[in-house]
Amino acid sequence: MGPLGRTTLLGATVLVALLLVSTIYGTTPIPVADVLTAISLGTGISEGDMSPLHRIVFDLRLPRALFAAVIGAGLGVVGVVLQTTTRNDLADPFLFGLSSGAAAGAVLVITVTGDVLGIWTLPLAAFCGGLIASGVVLALVQSLRTSAPEKLILAGLSVSFLFSAITNYLIFAGDNRAAHSVIFWMLGGLGLARWETFPLVLAGFGLILAYALYRSRWLDALLTGDFTASTLGIPVKGLRYRLFFAAALATAAFVSVAGVIGFVGLMVPHIARGIAGPLHKNLLITAALVGAVLLTLSDILSRLLLAPQELPVGIVTTSIGSLFVFIYLFRSGRRG
């Protein structure tokens, strides 16, 4: 087993340990034996026979831990894809309006319409908002008849500001009693993690990871520039559009259940490149693993730092991300 294999095995072990810790600790710690018993029983017992402990572990904490791992892994992969396709080390879902579009859809439900479709109302509204934002970005770029990375970034920034303005208007004009829910959701949180919506998150992660791995050689070629990639027979413009749309679908799925979680898609690709190098076959897997570990750890900290009160997980990831950017810039300056 090579160095990368050992690192991957170590990361997977850390992730499993963090998932167990996330299931054990909360408002009330639960013994490890009881947690393992509840997980092993799973759904094999009837609704009426479930104990309160089983409900806490299997219906609340376990899905939340899995949501954190899958969403963190997905945001890490999305960050790699966006940074490669735009050749911009600062690219992440926030830069292209994907997160702000989803946020606008969710805030519309919280402040105006209410839960007209039950538990699926908020996820569907956020998902549609993210798709609308990505559609506007692609329409803007298409009207310019170019897929140049800088044009894609400018279009994404303009759409991001537009939907942020819409979100702020909805907060200001809506029911003030919903302001706390809106703020908590916009800062990210995993309180909506339920087994019913887990397939949506899993589908988003599977889509972006599978397509990125399928086109990993083309992504490697994009590192050399559009001209060189075109000479190798790669349809650069079409590839960029398809990758962006896959990233938009995945991001919309993540934001629809977890809110806006910052900095994960920005810093995970840089950490993963330091471990796996620039080639995408290993980079994508490493980014998924690093993202899963990072968000699972952040969720644990969000529940423990002010226990029994819960912090929005976006505050934790933003704090870690700010420190990461500071260290990254300091080291870059020293090397320069």
Beta strands, then each sheet from edge to edge (+ up, - down):
end
